Amino acid sequence: MKTTRSFLTGMGIGMACMYMLDPRLGRRRRAVMRDKMIHSARLSQCALDTALRDLSHRMRGVVCEARNLVRRDQISDQVLEARIRSRIGRVVSHPHAIQVSCEDGRCMVSGPILRHEVDDLISCVESVRGVKECIDHLEVHDSRGTFPALQGGVRRDGLRFELMQSNWAPGTRLTMGILGGAMAAAGIGRRGIAGPLMTTMGLALVTRCVTNMEFSRLFGIGGGRRGICIQKSIEIHAPVEQVYGFWTRFENFPRFMSHLKEVRDLGNGRSRWVAMGPAGIPFQWEAVITRDEPNELLCWKSAEGSVIESAGRIRFERCDDNCTRIHIQMTYNPPAGAIGHAIARLFAVDPKHCLDEDLIRLKSLFENGKTHVNSHIVTARELGIRDSQAVGAM
């Protein structure tokens, strides 16, 4: 066992030396590595300063709360109203529709509200320090109906314990990261199943703190389509009608997208996609167009049961008669979640990396009339782009 470990360690060191000391690309790789290390160090210092400042503010808040409990100072009506308004936004979907007025600790709430949010609102108001009584003058509605004040809005999760929230505060991330690191270090020296279990849990906690992602998004379990978020924009010197028309012909995508192997149109807005993953492993999924506004917007999502759950949209913006700006927003949840995405990055096959290269090829197709894909030349004419559609067409 010890010999195998030594052999693998030596092989890893040798491969790293070959990669960094390569006569042709080694200098550039070392420079990129140095820049990344400097950038990471600066980000870490900034994050540490923010976390320490957050913890300092929290400690001051605890001291002030304890002092107020002892003094029992009289709270003004204006301060009490501000406290209530700052809290109700976490429990009701339309906080702007709620009116709050206070007098000597007696608080009256009024305005339209959905029925399932009434109890949460009353409990929230009564829990605010300084409130003696909550007077209910609410207009309760079973549904939004046609009431203007109840349109839109997002359902709130209520006052949740901080560790159960999606995003952790900087101070919480620092504290839990230290706890996770200590747990992982303690598990390394322990024998039996407890050691590896503690190490795994500790490393998972550290990863949660560093990425500030929920465990469901990290490991791809129950995270839905919201895992990795990608946003890209690019300008193409071509009319918006031609750019939009090209994006609706999915079957041409494998011709200029190097990671795609096949795209088949199934009809009724459905299509089957086959892509190459890490180590050349193919995987496929089905996509459904959910919204199609010609020359303006194209939205899609993965079909139910797909291996990779994804959703996205492309907005086409007309800059002038011969220029189009494309805005792409995409979310996807790969196998193993964000950890699987990180592994894919090691093989340079993650969607962020691939999309950058694909958009550059697309721009070249429209503006130069050709591009290179896997050492092959692909022309605009082969993909149905007429010579008049490309500025520098052959």
NULUM-808252 format. One record per residue: residue in one letter; x, y, z of N, C-alpha, C, O in turn. Coordinates in steps of 0.02 Angstrom, whole numbers, plus 32768, in hexadecimal, padded with zeros to 4 digits. Each point is the difference from the previous one (the first is absolute). Layout:
# NULUM-808252
AXYZXYZXYZXYZ ...
This chain:
# NULUM-808252
M80297FC480007FD7803C8000802B803F80007FF380307FDB K80427FCF8050802C803980048027800A7FBF800B80397FEB T80097F8F7FF6802580057FC07FD3801C7FC98017802A7FD9 T7FAB7FC080257FD1801A7FCD7FF4804A80097FFE80267FD0 R7FFA7FEF806F7FF58047800D803D80297FEC7FF880367FE2 S80437FB2802C803D80247FED800780047FB4801480337FE4 F7FDA7F967FFA800480007FB77FCF80327FE1801380257FD3 L7FAF7FDC80467FCF802F7FE680148049800F7FF6802C7FD6 T80267FE08066801780438011803880167FD17FFF80387FE7 G80317F9C800E803780117FD27FE9800B7FB98019802D7FDE M7FB77FAA800C7FE680097FBC7FDB80427FF9800680227FCD G7FD57FF180677FDC80407FFE8031803B7FFE7FF5802F7FDA I80407FCD804E803280368000802280047FBC800D80377FE6 G80027F8F7FFD802080007FBE7FD4801D7FCA801880267FD6 M7FA87FC9802B7FD2801C7FCE7FF9804C80087FFE80247FCF A80007FF480707FFC8047800C803E80247FE67FFB80367FE3 C80407FAC8028803E801F7FE7800180017FB4801480327FE3 M7FD67F987FFD7FFE7FFF7FB77FD180357FE6800E80207FCD Y7FBA7FEA80547FCF80327FEA801A804780087FF880297FD3 M80287FE5806680168044800E804380117FDF800D803B7FF4 L801C7F947FFE8043800C7FE480047FEF7FB680377FF87FE5 D7F9080037FFB7FFF7FF27FB8802780367FDA7FF3803B800B P803C7FB27FC9802980327FDD7FD880327FD7801580397FF9 R7FB37FB27FEB7FDA802B7FD37FCB802980247FF8803C7FF3 L7FE27FA4803B7FC880228021800B800A804B7FD6801D8021 G80627FCB7FF9800B8004804880028047801B7FE4800D8035 R803C80207FA68005804580187FBB802080067FF280228032 R7FE47FD47F9D7FBD801D80027FD77FE180387FDC80228023 R802A7F9B7FE67FDA7FDF80358015801880447FD6800A802C R806B80017FDE8017801980417FE78047800D7FEF80128038 A801080177F937FE7804480077FB6800080117FEA8026802C V7FEF7FB07FB27FB97FFB800F7FF57FE880477FD5801A8024 M80517FB47FF17FFA7FE680458012803680337FDE80058033 R805680227FBF80138036802F7FC9803480057FEE80158037 D7FF67FFF7F907FCA803280017FC37FE780257FE080258026 K800F7F9B7FD07FC77FE48023800C7FFC804C7FD2800C8027 M806A7FE57FEC800F7FFD80487FFC804580207FE680078037 I8033802C7FA67FFC8044801A7FB8801680057FEB801E8032 H7FEE7FD37F997FB9801380007FDB7FDC80397FD7801F8022 S80377FA17FE77FDF7FDA80368013801B80447FD68003802D A806980117FDB8016801B80417FDC8041800F7FED800C803A R800A801E7F947FDD803F800B7FB67FF480117FE58021802C L7FFC7FB17FB07FBA7FF0800F7FF97FE480467FD080108023 S805F7FC57FF17FFD7FE380428008803580367FDE7FFE8033 Q804F80317FC2800A803580317FC2802C80067FEC80138037 C7FF67FFC7F907FC2802880017FC77FDB80237FDC801E8028 A801E7FA17FCA7FCC7FD88020800B7FFB804B7FD180038028 L806F7FF67FED800F7FFC80477FF0804280247FE37FFF8036 D802F80397FAB7FF08041801E7FB5800980077FE880198033 T7FF27FD37F9A7FB7800780037FE37FD480377FD380168024 A80467FAC7FE27FE67FD380338010801980467FD57FFE802C L8068801B7FDF8011801B80427FD7803D80117FEC8009803A R800780217F947FD6803B800D7FB87FEB80107FE0801D802C D80087FAF7FB27FBC7FE7800E7FFC7FE580477FD0800E8024 L80627FCB7FF180007FE580448004803880347FE17FFC8034 S804680387FBD80058039802E7FBD802380087FEC80118038 H7FF07FF97F907FBF801F80047FCE7FD480267FD680198025 R802F7FA67FD17FD37FD38024800B8002804B7FD180008027 M806F80027FED800F800480477FE68041801E7FE680008038 R802280377FA37FE5803F80187FB47FFD80067FE3801C802F G7FFD7FC27FA27FB87FF980027FE97FD8803C7FCE80108020 V80577FBA7FF07FEF7FD8803B8007802980407FD67FFB802D V805F802D7FD7800B802A803B7FC7803380077FE6800B8037 C800780147F927FCA803280027FBE7FE080137FD9801D8027 E80197FA77FBF7FC27FDD80127FFE7FF0804A7FCD80098021 A806C7FDF7FF980037FF080487FF8803F802A7FDF7FFE8035 R803E80397FB57FFA803F80257FB8801980007FE880198033 N7FF77FE07F957FBA80177FFC7FD27FD6802A7FCE8019801B L80417FA67FEC7FD77FD5802B8005801580487FCF7FFA8026 V806B801F7FEE800A801580467FE18044800B7FE0800B8033 R802B80247F9E7FE88044800A7FB580087FF67FE080288022 R80037FB17FB07FB980057FF07FEF80477FE97FCF801E8017 D80597FFD7FBB7FF380447FE77FBF80027FD87FEC7FCF7FE2 Q7FF4806B80207FC3800A7FDA801180077FB6802C80277FED I7FB17FB47FEA800C80017FB87FCE802F7FDF7FC47FFB800C S805480327FCA7FD4802F7FDE7FD67FDC7FCC80137FCB7FE8 D7FB4805280087FD37FE27FCE80217FFB7FBC7FF67FCF7FDC Q80328064801180217FFE7FBF80327FC67FFB80047FDE7FCD V80228018806980317FC980007FDC7FBD7FFE80167FD27FDD L7FB4802880477FDA7FC180027FE37FF07FBB80017FC77FEA E7FE5806C7FF47FE57FF57FBD80387FEA7FD07FF57FD37FD7 A8046804C802F80377FEC7FD580167FB8800C80107FDB7FD2 R7FF08011806E80127FBA80107FCE7FCF7FE180137FCD7FE4 I7FAD804480227FCD7FD37FE580067FFC7FB47FFD7FC97FE4 R800B80707FFB800480007FB7803D7FD97FE87FFD7FE17FCB S80398020805B803B7FDB7FEC7FF87FB5800780257FD97FE2 R7FA9801280467FF67FB8800C7FCA7FE37FD380067FC67FEB I7FC6806080057FC77FE27FDD80127FED7FB87FDD7FD67FE2 G80588047800280147FEE7FBC80187FB97FFB80067FE57FC8 R80077FFA807080177FBB80007FC77FCD8005800B7FC47FF9 V7FB8805580157FCA7FD0800B7FC5800A7FD17FD67FD47FFA V802680667FE57FC8800C7FD1801C800F7FBB8036801C7FF9 S7FA47FD17FD5801780087FBB7FF680467FE5801D80127FCD H7FB8801680547FF280447FE980058031803B7FCD801C8016 P806F7FEE80058008802C803B7FEC80487FF27FED8024802F H80187FF27F927FEE80467FF07FB4800C800A7FEB803A8007 A7FED7F917FF97FB7800880087FEB800580487FC5800E800E I80697FE780217FEF7FFF804880108045801E803880187FF9 Q7F9780058029800C803F802480097FF0804A7FDC7FD8801D V805580498001800F7FF680477FFE80438024801E80317FE9 S7FC07FD1804F7FFE803C802A80047FEB80497FE17FCE8014 C804580578013800C7FEE80477FF0803B802D800A803A7FEE E7FDD7FB6804E7FF38032803380077FE180447FD77FD68014 D805E803E8010800D7FE7804480057FB380017FE77FE0802D G803980047FA1800A7FB87FFE7FC87FD87FE280067FC47FF6 R7FC2805D7FFC7FC77FDF7FE08006800B7FB47FFF80397FE9 C80087F907FF3800D80057FB87FC47FE77FD87FE47FCA800F M8008805D7FC07FC87FEE7FD5801B7FF27FBA802380297FE3 V7FCA7F9D800280147FEE7FBC7FC07FFD7FD67FCD7FE58015 S803880367FAF7FC680027FD380187FF87FB9803C80047FF1 G7F937FF27FE280107FF97FB97FF07FBA7FE87FF27FD38028 P800E80227F957FF07FBE7FE480387FCE800C803B80117FFE I7FB17FB1800D80307FCA800C7FE07FBE7FED7FC47FF88004 L80667FD87FE87FE87FBD7FF07FF27FD980418023800A8032 R7FAB7FCB7FCC7FE97FDF803E80377FD6802080078000803E H80207FDD7F9A80327FD3801E803B8026801E802C7FE0801E E7FD680627FDC80378027801C7FEC8027803F802A8020801F V7F977FDD7FF37FE78028803880227FEB8042801B802A8024 D7FE37F957FEC801C7FE98040804A80108005801880138035 D800D7FE47F948047800F8002800D804A800C802E80128025 L7FA980197FBD80088047800A7FF38014804880278025801E I7FA27FC37FFF7FEE8011804580377FE7803080148025802D S80037F9E7FC880357FE5802C804080287FFA8023800C8031 C7FEC800A7F92803D80277FF47FFC80438025803080148020 V7F96800E7FDB7FF88041802180047FF9804C802180288021 E7FBF7FA57FFA80007FF6804980457FEE801B800D800B803B S801E7FD97F9A80427FEC80178032803A800380367FF9801B V7FB880407FC8802C803A80008004801E80467FCC800B8020 R807080007FF88009801C80437FE280468004800F802B7FD7 G7FC87FE0805B7FDF804080097FB77FFF7FEF7FDC802F8012 V800C7F9D7FCB7FBA7FFC7FEE7FD87FE3803A800E7FC98018 K7FC1805C80007FD57FE980367FC17FDD7FE77FE77FD2801F E800180457FA87FC27FE37FE57FFF800B7FB5801780347FE7 C7FCF7F9B7FF57FFA80057FB77FB580017FEF7FDC7FD1800F I800E80657FD17FBA80087FED7FF97FF07FB68021801D7FD6 D7FB37FB3801C7FF87FE67FBB7FC780247FDD7FC57FF78011 H804C80317FBC7FCF80207FD5800E7FED7FB67FF780287FD3 L801E7F9B802380157FE97FBE7FC47FEE7FD47FCC7FEB8019 E803C801F7FA67FCF7FEB7FCE80177FBD7FE3802D7FFE7FD6 V7FB57FCC804080177FBD7FEE7FE17FEB7FBE7FC380087FF6 H80677FDC7FDD7FE97FE87FBF801B7FB97FF580397FF08012 D7F9E7FE77FD080157FBB7FF380307FFB7FC580287FD17FFE S7FD6805D7FD4802C7FFF7FC6801080487FEC7FE1802F8018 R804F7FD97FBA801480437FEB7FC780237FDA7FF8803C8006 G7FE17F9E7FD47FC9801C7FDA8016803A7FD580327FFC7FDC T7FA8803A8027800F803B7FD88018803A802C8000803A7FE9 F80137FB8805580178035802C804680167FEC802E7FD88001 P7FDB80677FEC804280177FE980387FF6803380377FEE7FEE A7FB9801D805280347FFB803480187FB8800B80357FF6801E L7FA67FD87FCA80127FBA800B801C7FDF7FC1800A7FC37FFF Q800380647FCD801C7FE37FC4804B7FF78007802280268022 G7FF87FA67FBC80477FF3800580137FE580447FD97FDD8020 G806280347FF680177FEA8042801C7FBA7FFE7FF27FD97FD2 V80368016806080207FBF80077FF07FE48044800480238033 R7FEB7F9E7FCF7FF07FDF8040803E8000802D80377FED7FEB R7FC18027805380378004803080037FC2802B7FCE7FE0800E D806F80118008800B7FC5802A7FF7800E804A80017FD28028 G7FF8806D7FEA7FF880118046804380098022803580007FE0 L7FC980098061803C800B802880217FBC800E7FED7FDD802F R804380127FA880217FBF8006804180078027802080358000 F7FF37F95802180417FFE80228037800A7FCC7FFB7FE77FC8 E8038803E8049803180167FCF80217FC77FDB800C80057FC3 L80037FC5805F80217FC77FDF7FD27FDC7FD080177FD87FD7 M7FA78036802C7FD07FE17FD27FF3802D7FC47FDA7FEC7FD3 Q8044804F802A7FF6802E7FC9802C7FED7FC580327FDD8007 S7FBB803C7FBE80277FF17FC480458020800280327FE17FEF N7FD0805E8025803F802580038013800D80487FD780168029 W80677FDD7FE8801A800C8043802480428001802080157FD0 A7FDB800D8069802380408009804C7FF2800580147FC98011 P8015806A7FE080497FF5800280197FE68042802A7FD38002 G7FBC8049803680177FE880417FEE7FB7800C80277FDA801D T7F9D80137FCE7FEB7FBA8007802C7FD27FD680137FCA8017 R7FFC804B7FAD802B7FD67FD580457FF6801F801B7FC97FFE L8001806D801E80427FF980207FFD7FD1803C802B7FD48007 T7FA3803580237FFA7FD6803C7FF67FB77FEF80227FD4801B M7FAF801E7FB87FF27FBB7FED803A7FE27FD8800B7FC48003 G801980667FD7803A7FE67FDB80377FEA802F801F7FCC7FF5 I7FED805B804080317FEC80327FEA7FBF802380297FD4800C L7F97802880047FE67FC3802080077FC47FD280137FCA8016 G7FDE803F7FA980077FC97FD180487FEB7FF7800E7FC47FFB G801F806C800280477FEF7FFA80197FD9803D80267FD07FF9 A7FC58046804280147FDC803D7FE37FB9800180227FD18016 M7FA080287FD27FE17FBE7FFE80257FD27FCF800C7FC5800F A800780567FB780257FD87FCF80447FEB801B80167FC87FF6 A800D8068802B80427FF0801C7FFB7FCC8037802A7FD38005 A7FA1803280257FF87FCF80367FF07FBB7FE480147FCD801D G7FC780307FAC7FEE7FC07FE3803A7FDB7FE080007FC27FFC I803380637FEE803A7FE07FDF80247FD2803180177FCB7FEC G7FEE8049805280267FD980307FD87FCB8024801C7FDC802A R7FA4801C7FC67FD77FCF80237FFA7FC07FD6800080027FC3 R7FFB7FC780607FFA7FBF7FE07FB77FEC7FF97FD4801E801F G80207FB07FB97FBC7FE77FF77FD8802B7FD1801B802B7FDC I7FA47FC980247FD480247FD27FF5804880157FEE802A7FD7 A801C7FE6806A7FF580448018803080327FE07FED80387FF2 G80517FB280038032802D7FE47FEE80187FBA7FF9803D7FF5 P7FFE7F957FDA7FED80167FBC7FBE80267FFF7FF8802E7FD8 L7FD97FBF80547FC0802380018008804980177FE4802D7FE2 M80447FDD8053800C80448018802680297FCB7FF1803B7FF6 T803F7FA67FE9802680247FCD7FD480157FC6800480387FE7 T7FD17F9A80037FD3800F7FC87FD0803880137FF5802E7FD8 M7FEE7FCE80647FD1803480158023804380087FE580347FEE G80587FCB802C8025803E8008801180207FBE7FF9803D7FF8 L801E7F9B7FD78010801B7FBE7FC2801A7FDD800280327FDD A7FC57FAA802C7FC280187FE17FEB8043801E7FE8802B7FDC L80217FDD80657FEF803F8021802D80397FE87FE980387FF5 V80587FB98004802F80327FE77FED80157FB98002803B7FEF T7FED7F947FE77FEC800F7FBB7FC1802A7FFF7FFB802E7FD8 R7FD57FC380557FC3802980048010804880137FE1802E7FE5 C804E7FDC8048801280438015802680267FC97FF4803B7FF7 V80387FA37FE6802880227FCC7FD480147FC5800680387FE7 T7FCE7F9B80037FD7800E7FC57FC0802680117FE3801F7FD4 N80077FDE806C7FC0801D80157FC67FE47FD77FD180257FF0 M80327F9C7FFF7FCB7FDD7FDD7FDF7FCD802E80217FE2802B E7F9E80157FCC7FDD7FCD8026801B7FBB7FEF801B7FF67FC9 F7FDF7FDB806580187FBD7FF37FDD7FE07FC4801E7FD97FDC S7FA28039801A7FDC7FE47FC7801F80167FBE80027FD97FD0 R80168066802D802180187FC480477FE57FFA80187FF37FC9 L80098004807080447FE67FFF80047FB97FE5802B7FF07FD7 F7FA77FE6804180037FB97FEF7FCC7FEC7FCC7FFD7FC67FEC G7FDA806A7FFD7FD07FF27FCB7FC67FD480167FE37FDD7FD7 I800C802580697FCA7FD6801B7FC6802E801380058027802F G7FC47FD57FAC7FC680298010800A80497FF17FDA8029801A G80587FE97FBE800C80467FF27FDA801B7FC58003803C7FF2 G7FD77F987FEA7FDB80167FC6802F80197FC980377FE67FF8 R7FB2804B7FE28028801B7FCA803080368018802C80167FDA R7FCD80008064802980378019803E7FE4802180007FF2803C G803480067F9E80407FE8801A803780317FF080158027802B I80037FD77F978033802D7FE87FDF80357FD47FD97FEF7FD3 C8037805080397FE280377FD98034801C7FD18039800D8013 I7FB37FFE7FAF802D801B7FCC7FDE803C7FDF7FC57FFD7FEF Q80608038800A7FE8803B7FDC803580187FCF803A800A8014 K7FB37FFD7FAE802F80167FCC7FDE80327FD37FC37FFD7FF6 S806480317FEE7FE780317FD0803480087FC9803C7FFC800D I7FAC800E7FB6802E800A7FC77FDC80277FCA7FC37FF97FF7 E8062802F7FE47FE580257FC880167FDF7FBF803A7FEE7FF7 I7F96800C7FDC800D7FE27FBE7FEA80327FCB7FC780198002 H80647FF57FCE7FF0802F7FCB7FD77FDD7FCA801A7FEB7FCC A7FA6800F80437FCF7FE27FD17FBB801580177FF6800E803B P7FD97FF57F987FBC801380147FE37FCF803280107FC57FFF V7FC58054802D7FE47FD680357FD67FC87FE37FFD7FCA801D E7FE180417FA97FD77FCC7FE2802B7FC47FEC7FEB7FC68008 Q805080477FDE802B7FC97FEA801F7FDB803A80077FC37FFE V800C80628037801D7FE0803B7FCC7FD58023800E7FC78014 Y7FB680547FF47FCB7FD980207FEF7FC27FD77FF77FC9801B G8004803F7FA37FF07FC77FD580347FC980057FEF7FC47FFD F8050804F800B80347FCD80067FF97FDA8042800B7FC38002 W7FE4806180357FFB7FDF80417FC57FCF800380017FD3802A T7FCE80357FAC7FC67FD38001800E7FC07FD97FD77FD28001 R806180297FDB80117FC37FDB80337FD9802A803C80027FF4 F7FAA7FD9803D802C7FDD802F802C7FCB7FDF80377FF38017 E7FB07FEF7FB380267FCA7FE2804380167FE4802B7FD67FF4 N7FE0806C8003803F80197FE88034800A8037803B800B7FF3 F7FAE7FF3804C802D800F8037803D7FD2800580378019800C P7FC27FA57FEA803C7FD68004803580117FCC803A7FEB8007 R7FB5803B7FC5803080117FCD803380358018803880027FE8 F7FB280298048802F80328019800A7FFD804C802A8024801B M7FB07FB18009800A7FF6804780277FBF800A7FE57FCA7FF3 S8058803B8025802D7FC780017FE97FCA803180107FC57FF6 H7FCB804D80407FEE7FCF80327FC07FDB7FEE7FF07FCD801F L7FEA804B7FAF7FC27FE07FEC800E7FCB7FCB8025800C7FD0 K7FBC7FBA803980077FCA7FD07FC57FFC7FD180077FF27FC4 E7FBD801B80567FC47FFA7FD77FC7802780207FF98001803D V7FDE80207F997FC2802080167FCA7FEC7FCE8006800C7FC4 R7FC47FD680567FCA7FE87FD57FBF802380127FEC8001803A D7FF3801B7F947FC18022800A7FC87FCB80037FF67FDA7FD1 L7FE6802480687FCB7FD0800B7FBB801C7FEF7FCE7FDC8004 G802F80647FEA7FC0801F7FF17FDD801A803E800F7FEB8038 N7FC280437FBE7FD9801E8037802C802280347FF07FFE803C G804680207FAD802C8024802D802D7FD4802A80208019802E R7FE47FA67FC4802B7FD28026803C7FEC7FD57FFB7FFC7FC3 S803D7FF8805E803C7FEC7FDD802A7FD3802E7FFC8006803D R802C7FCE7FA5802C7FD48026804980157FF2801580067FC7 W801180038070804580187FFC802F7FCA801A7FF27FDF8032 V804580177FAB80347FD180148042802780038014801E7FCE A800C7FE2806C803E8025800A80367FD2801B7FF27FCA801B M804C804C7FDE803A7FDB80198014801C8044800B803C8006 G7FFA7F99802C80138014804380497FF2800E80267FF37FD1 P7FEF8010806E80457FF1801180147FBA7FEA7FD97FD18003 A8066802A7FE6801C7FC07FE97FDA7FE57FC480027FC47FF2 G7FDC80687FE97FDE7FEB7FC37FC17FD7800C7FEA7FDD7FD3 I7FFA802780687FC37FDB80107FC380267FE67FF680398015 P7FE27FAB7FBF7FC580247FE67FC67FFD80307FF77FCF8025 F7FE180657FDC7FC2800180267FCD80277FD88011802C7FD9 Q7FAF7FC480327FCC80207FD87FC68017802D7FF77FE78038 W7FE280487FAE7FC5801980227FD1801D7FCD8013800D7FC6 E7FAF7FFE804F7FCF801F7FD47FEF8046801A7FFD800C803C A7FF980227F957FF0804580117FBC80137FE27FED7FE67FCC V7FF1804880557FBE80177FEA8001804D7FFD801480208031 I7FD67FFC7F987FFB80497FFA7FC1801680267FC97FE97FF1 T803F8044803F7FC9801780297FE680457FEB7FC78012800F R806280137FCE7FEA80437FE9802880147FC2803D7FF97FFF D7FA0801E7FD0802080127FC07FE180417FE67FC880007FE7 E805D8036801F7FEC80407FE5803080127FC780398012800E P7FB27FE87FB4802D800A7FC78029804080057FE58037800C N805C7FC17FEA803080387FFE800980238044802080348004 E7FC37FAF803180068020804180157FD08038802F800F8025 L7FB07FB97FE1800C7FD4803A7FF57FB77FEE7FD27FEF7FDA L80597FE780417FFA7FB77FF880117FDF8043803780088019 C7F977FD4800480097FE080417FF77FB47FF97FDA7FE97FD6 W804A7FF280537FFB7FB77FFE800D7FE4804680198022802D K7FD67F9E7FDB80107FDB803D80077FB77FEE7FE77FE97FCC S803A7FF1805F80087FB97FF47FBE7FDC800E7FDA8014802C A801A7FB67FB07FC37FD9800A80057FD9804280377FF4801A E7F907FF880007FFE7FD9803D80267FBF7FF87FFA7FDE7FCD G802E8011806680267FC27FFE804380047FDE80227FCD7FF9 S7FF3806F7FF1804180077FDF80397FF780327FF98011803B V803E7FD47FAC803B7FF6802B801A8043801A80128006803A I7FEF802B7F9A8016804380127FC4802F7FFE7FE2800A7FCB E800D8012806E7FC8802F8003801B80467FF2802F80178020 S7FB2800A7FB0801880427FEC7FC5802B7FEA7FCA7FE87FF2 A80448059800B7FCF80317FE78027803D7FEB8037800C801A G7FAD801A7FB98024803C7FEA7FD780297FD17FC87FEE7FEC R8055804B80027FDF802B7FD0803480297FDB8036800E801B I7FB980057FA8802B802A7FD77FD7803C7FEB7FCA7FFA7FE3 R804F8041802D7FDF803E7FED802780217FC8803C80098005 F7FA180087FC6801E80207FC57FF1804B80017FC580148001 E806F801480007FF780488003801B80207FC0803A7FF57FED R7F9C80317FF1801580217FC28027803F80117FE58030801D C805B7FD17FD18029803B800B7FF780327FC77FF6803C800C D800C7FAB7FB77FF080277FC57FEB7FCF7FC97FF67FC5800F D800480527FB47FE77FD57FCB802F7FC57FF17FEB7FCE7FE5 N80558039802D80307FCB7FEF80297FEB803E803A7FED7FF9 C7FA78016804180247FEC803D7FCD7FE680337FCC801E800B T80447FAA80147FD47FE0803180287FEF803E80387FE57FFC R7FAC802B803E801F7FEC803F7FD87FC6801D7FC380048007 I80617FC6800A7FE07FC4801C800F7FFC804A803A80058015 H7F927FF1801480077FF680487FE97FB980107FC67FEF7FF5 I80677FE880267FF07FBA800F80027FF7804C803180118021 Q7F997FD47FFA7FFC7FEE80467FED7FB680047FCE7FEB7FE4 M805A7FEE80407FF47FB8800280107FE6804680318014801F T7FA57FC07FF9800D7FDC803F7FFC7FB57FF27FD57FEA7FDA Y80577FF080447FFE7FB87FF6801A7FDE803F8027801B8026 N7FC27FA87FE380137FD8803B801E7FBF7FE77FDB7FD17FF2 P8067802C800880217FC47FE57FFF7FC780337FF3800C803B P801C7FB77FAF80087FCA8031803680128033803580197FED A7FBD7FDC8052802D801380388001804B800B802B80198025 G7FA7800D7FBD7FF88046800F803E80297FF080227FF57FCF A7FEB803E805E8038802C7FF580437FDB8003803080157FE0 I7FD27FB58046803E7FD98003800C7FDE7FBC80397FFE7FE9 G7F937FE97FF880077FE47FBD801580357FCE80277FF27FD2 H7FC0804C8037801480367FD4804A801080088023800C7FD0 A7FF57FF2806F8047800D800C802C7FCA7FE18036800F7FE5 I7FB37FB2801D80267FCA7FE08001800A7FB580337FF57FE0 A7F94802080037FFD800C7FB8803080387FEC801C7FFF7FCA R7FED80338062802D80367FF080487FE87FFA8027801A7FD8 L7FEA7FB3804F80447FE57FFB800E7FE47FBB803980007FE8 F7F927FE77FF780067FE57FBC7FEE80347FCB7FFC7FEF7FC5 A7FF7805080507FF080367FD27FC27FF07FD67FFD80137FC6 V7FD17FCB80587FC37FF17FDB7FC3801B80257FC87FE97FF4 D8041804780397FC7801C80227FDD80327FD28021801D7FD5 P7F9D7FED80337FDB802C7FD3801A80477FFD7FFE801E7FCA K801C7FFD806C801B80447FFE803A80057FCF8002802D7FD7 H802C7FA4802F803A80017FD37FEC7FF37FB8801780227FD2 C7FBD7FAE80247FEB7FEF7FBC7FD880387FE08007800E7FC5 L7FCD801280637FD680357FE48029803B7FE97FF0801F7FCD D80457FF28057802C80367FEA801C7FF37FBA7FFE802B7FD5 E801C7F988022801D7FEF7FBF7FCA7FFC7FCA800C80157FC7 D7FBA7FD0804A7FCA7FFA7FCD7FE880447FE97FF380097FC4 L8007802780697FEA80437FEC803380237FD47FED80257FD3 I80527FCF803B8034801D7FD47FFB7FE27FBA800880237FCE R7FEC7F9C802E7FF87FE17FBE7FC2801B7FDD8002800D7FC3 L7FC87FFB80627FC3801A7FE2800B80477FE57FE980107FC9 K803B8019805C800F80447FEA802B7FFE7FC07FF580277FD2 S803A7FAB802D802B7FF97FC47FD87FE97FC4800D80167FC8 L7FC27FBF80437FD77FE77FC87FDA803A7FDF7FFE80057FC3 F7FE5802680657FD880377FE5802C80387FE37FEF801E7FCD E80497FEF80548027803B7FED80387FEF7FCF8014802B7FD8 N80077F98802A80367FED7FD37FEC7FCA7FCE80257FF37FD1 G7FA17FEF80397FE97FCE7FD1801B7FBB800B7FEF7FD27FDB K803B80248059801A7FBE800D801C7FFD8047800880348021 T80057F907FF7801E7FF5804280217FBC80017FF87FD97FD1 H802F801A806480227FC080087FE17FD9803A7FF8801B8037 V7FF87FA67FBC7FE47FD4803280257FBE7FFD7FFD7FDD7FCD N80258011806980257FC08003802D7FF87FC380007FCC7FDF S802680698012803180007FC97FE07FFD7FBB80237FF57FCE H7F9B8016802E7FDD80017FC07FE480467FF37FED8023802F I80127FF07F937FE380417FED7FB77FF77FF07FED7FD67FD7 V7FE8805380497FB97FFF7FF37FED80457FE580108033801E T7FCF7FCE7FAA7FED80407FE17FB8801280107FD87FD58012 A8019806A7FE77FBC8018800D7FCF7FE37FCE7FC77FF28012 R804E80047FB07FD37FE57FCD7FEB7FB980127FC77FED7FF3 E80667FEB802B7FEF7FBC80137FC97FFE80357FD97FD08003 L8023806480277FCF800180357FC280287FEE7FD78010802B G802280007F967FC380227FE98003804B80087FCC80217FF9 I806F7FFC8015800780488003801680187FBB80367FEF7FE9 R7FA080387FF7801080187FBD803B802F8002800F801E8033 D80127FE87F94803B802B7FFD7FF080488013802B8022801C S7F997FF47FD67FEC804480117FF7800A804A7FFC80398018 Q80017F90800E7FF68005804880418009802580008015803A A80387FDE7FA68040800680208026803B7FE38002800A7FC4 V801B801C80688022803C7FEA803C7FEF7FD6800B801F7FCB G801B7FB1804A803D7FEE7FDA7FF87FBD7FE080307FDA7FFD A7F9680157FEA7FF27FBE7FE4802F7FF27FC68015802D7FDC M7FF97F94801D802D7FEB7FCA7FDB80027FBD801D7FF07FCC 
